[in-house]
């Protein structure tokens, strides 16, 4: 079976996208970061968000994450309009963001990181067995085999292992949409392959995935759809199979197709 055939079931998602942005505008004083962003992220698919520095990718993600409130425009979640005033609102819907710095604590082990701020307690005491079991189950469900022990300190892990733990932490709380910011940055070839396989498994489980990446090789290897941003707008959005690297680069730099 080809990679294209393997991805086909994931593309047969419901017609209504999981997330839809419509005319989203965001300014910071005189700086117009987003100038009417239209974007969709279907469930069961990987949507790549690409563009040069300053194109508006990070601001778009922070609007979806509830960090920034848009000045204009509307977010739709599972077909209904929503207003996300804080990251807590976003998380309550099932939206999780894995930022480039991963937000992991080096001095804590895998279990402690995955339950940080959400510890399971009983009569004021940590229920270690339950947390360890849940962490192991989540990693197993995602077929993460590179993490040998959930009691291994994060400081002792490779970049690929750390990324896997950060993704597992994001998906174990009934998430529906996972946003990954440069998940393969600074990783070697083998570790990059492992992380991209993990990204595909998220989509195969029915989650929506948005991946931000400057590496177009990785984008074309993993994404079902590509949205190209330039100067605060999405200038192109569609199936990966309908475009190529040269066209995407042209759209990133000029705002028009080659």
N, C-alpha and C positions, 0 to 999 in steps of 0.2 A: 504494500500500500504506500502511495506517495504521501509526502507531507501535506500536499494540497487536499488529498482525499481524507486524510486523517483529521484535518481541520473542519471539514464540511459540516459535521453534526453541530459543532459549536456555532457555526454561522446561521443555522436554522433557528435562531432565537425568536422570541416573540416580536411582533412588528413594532410594538411600542418600546422605545429604548428605555433602558434603566434610568439613564440620566440624559437630560437635554437642556442645554443653555440656549437662550434666545435673546439676542440683542443686548448682551451683558456689557455694561460700560463701567469703567473704574478709573478715576483720576486721583492723583496726589498733587494737589495744588495745580500748577501749570503743566504737569506731566500727565499726558493721557496714556495710561498703561493699556487699557482695553477700550477698543473703539467700536463695540457692537459685536461681541463674539457669539457666534452660533456654533454649537458643538453637540454631538451625540455620542453616547457610550452605551452600546447594547450589552445586555447580559450574555455571558458565554463567549465573549469575543475580546481580543486584545486590540485596543485602540492606541496607536502611537501618536504622541503629540510632539512635533518637531518644529524647529525654527532656530534662528541665530540668537545669540544673547540679546536680551532686550525686546524680543518678539512678543512677550506677554505670557509665556508658558507658566512661569512660577506664580504670577498674579492670578491667572486662571485657576490654578490648582488651589491657591489659598482662598479663592472665592468659594470653590466647591467644598473646601475643608472647613468653611465657616470662620476663617481667620479674618477675611475682609468681607464687608457687606457691599454689594454692588451699588453704584449710584443709580443705574437704570438697568432694565432688563429683567428677565425672569428665569429662574431655575425650575425645572420640572423633574420630579422623582417618581418613577413608576407611573407616569402619566398624569400626575397631579402637581399643581404649583406648590412650591415650598419656599420658605424664607429662612435661611440659615444665619442665625445671629451669633453663633459661637461654634467652636469645635465640638462642644458637647452635643449641639443640635445635629451636626453632621454625623457624629459617631452613633447617635441614637437611631439614625436611619440605616446605618450599616456601611458608612463610608469611612475607610481607613487609609491614611497616607503614610508611606514609608519614605521619609526624606533621605537625602543623600548621606547625612551624618548618622543615619540609622537610629539615633536616640537610644542606644544601648549603654548600659553601665558596665564598664570593663571589670569592676571588682565583684560583680555578681555572676552567678552561674545562669544557665539557660532557663531553668524553672523560675528563678527569681526575676529575671528580666521579662519573661513572658507574662508574669502575674504582677508586675510592678504597678502599684496603685490599685490593683484589683485582687488582692490577696484573699484566699479562702480562709476564713477563721471560724472557730467554734469556741464559744466561751472565752473569747479574747486570745486564743492560741491559734497559731498557724496550722492548717491541716496539710502538712507536707505531702503525705501519700496521695491525696486527691489531686493536688497541684502537679505533682510529678507524673501521675498517671495521665492527666489531661494533656500535659506538654508532650509526653511520649506519643500519645494517641494522635495529636495534631501533626507532629512530624512524620509519623507513620502514614497518615492519610495523604500527606503531600509527597510521600515517597522520598523523603529527605534521608539519605543513607550516609551522608558525609559527617553528620554529627553523631559521634560514637556514644556520648554520654550527656544526659541532660543536666548533670552535675558538674560539667566542665565549665570553668570560668570563661567568660567571653574574651577576656584578655589573651587567652591561650589559643584562640581560634584564628583561622585564615579568613581572608576577606569574603570568600565564597560562603564559608560556614556562617559568618556573621550576618551576611545578607539573607541566608536561609532562615536563620532564627528571627530576624526582623520581620520577614514575610509571614512566618508561622505565627508570630505574635499578633500580626494584623488580622489574620483570618480566623483566629480561634474564638473571636467574640461575635459570631453570627454576622460577619461582614458580608455585604453584597457587592460592593465596589472597592477594589484596592488600587490605589494610585502609587506608582513606583517612580521615584525621582532618580534618574541616572543609576539604575541598579547594577550595571556592569562597569561603572567607572573604576579605574585602577585595578581591575581584576585581570588575571592571566587568562590564557585561552581555555584551559580546562575548567577553571572556575566560572568563566563566562558561560560556557556551554551548560554547566550545571544550573546556573541561575536562570538561563533562558528556558531550560526544560521545566523548571519550577513555575515560571510565568505561564507556560502553556498549560500546565496542570491546573492552575487556578481557573483558567477559562474552561477547561474540560469539566471542571466541577460545577460550572454554571455561573461563576462569578464574572462580573464585568471587571476589566482591567484597563487602566490607562497607564501607559509607560512613557516617560519623558526621557529622551536619549538624543545625544549628538552623534551616536554611532549608527550610521544608516545601514551598515552591514547587519548589526544586531536587530535593527528595526525590521528589515526585510526578512530576517530569519524567523521572527516570532510574531509579528503583528498581522492581524486580519484586516485592519483598517489603518489608514494614515491621515492625520489632520495636520496640515502645514500652516504655521502661524508666521505672520510678518507684520510688524508695526502695529501690534494690538488687534489684529484681525485674523480670522481663519480664512485663508485664501483658497484652500482646497481641502476637501474631505471625501474619502471614498475607499473602496477596496484596494488592498495592496497589489492585487493582481492587475489592477487597471492603470498602474503607474510604474515608474522605474526610478533608479537613483538619480539619473541625470535630470529628469523632470522635477523631482522633489527639490534638488539643489537649485534649479532655476526658479522655482516658486519661492524658496526660502530667500533668495537674493534679489529677485525682481518683483515677486508677487504675481507673476503670470507664468503659465505653462510654457515649456520649450516648444 
